[in-house]
Amino acid sequence: MEDKKWYKSKTLWMNGIAAVAIVYQMVTGSQFASAEEQAGIIVVINLVLRLITKSGLTA
């Protein structure tokens, strides 16, 4: 298994985008789905990304 740089990780990028979206919702008070639905979406995406992940990360 070959390692890749952290910035090439789809999982890290997806979680970073999710974190920005959560902060945006907290600041603006807007919400596109309930907190439970958003958590479920993030979990499913993370599971899929974990299943397709073939390599580890390096610094």
C-alpha positions as CSV (number, residue, x, y, z in Angstrom):
1,M,0.0,0.0,0.0
2,E,1.4,3.3,-1.0
3,D,1.0,6.4,1.2
4,K,-0.2,9.8,-0.1
5,K,0.0,13.4,1.1
6,W,-2.7,14.5,3.4
7,Y,-4.0,17.1,1.0
8,K,-4.9,14.4,-1.5
9,S,-7.3,12.7,1.0
10,K,-10.9,12.9,0.0
11,T,-12.0,12.0,3.5
12,L,-10.1,14.9,5.0
13,W,-11.4,17.4,2.4
14,M,-15.0,16.2,2.9
15,N,-14.8,16.5,6.7
16,G,-13.2,20.0,6.3
17,I,-16.0,21.1,4.1
18,A,-18.6,19.7,6.5
19,A,-16.9,21.6,9.4
20,V,-17.1,24.8,7.4
21,A,-20.7,24.2,6.5
22,I,-21.5,23.6,10.2
23,V,-19.8,26.8,11.3
24,Y,-21.6,28.7,8.5
25,Q,-24.9,27.4,9.8
26,M,-24.1,28.4,13.4
27,V,-23.1,31.9,12.3
28,T,-25.9,32.6,9.9
29,G,-28.7,30.6,11.7
30,S,-29.6,29.0,8.4
31,Q,-30.1,25.2,8.2
32,F,-30.7,23.0,5.1
33,A,-31.5,19.9,7.1
34,S,-31.8,18.8,10.8
35,A,-28.7,18.1,12.8
36,E,-29.5,14.4,12.8
37,E,-29.9,14.3,9.0
38,Q,-26.7,16.2,8.5
39,A,-24.8,13.8,10.9
40,G,-26.3,10.8,9.0
41,I,-25.2,12.2,5.6
42,I,-21.6,12.8,6.9
43,V,-21.5,9.2,8.4
44,V,-22.6,7.6,5.1
45,I,-20.2,9.6,3.1
46,N,-17.3,8.8,5.5
47,L,-18.2,5.1,5.3
48,V,-18.2,5.1,1.5
49,L,-14.9,7.0,1.4
50,R,-13.4,4.5,3.9
51,L,-14.5,1.6,1.8
52,I,-12.8,3.0,-1.3
53,T,-9.6,4.1,0.5
54,K,-6.6,2.2,-0.7
55,S,-3.7,4.1,0.9
56,G,-2.6,5.7,4.1
57,L,-1.5,9.3,4.7
58,T,1.9,10.9,5.2
59,A,2.7,14.3,6.7
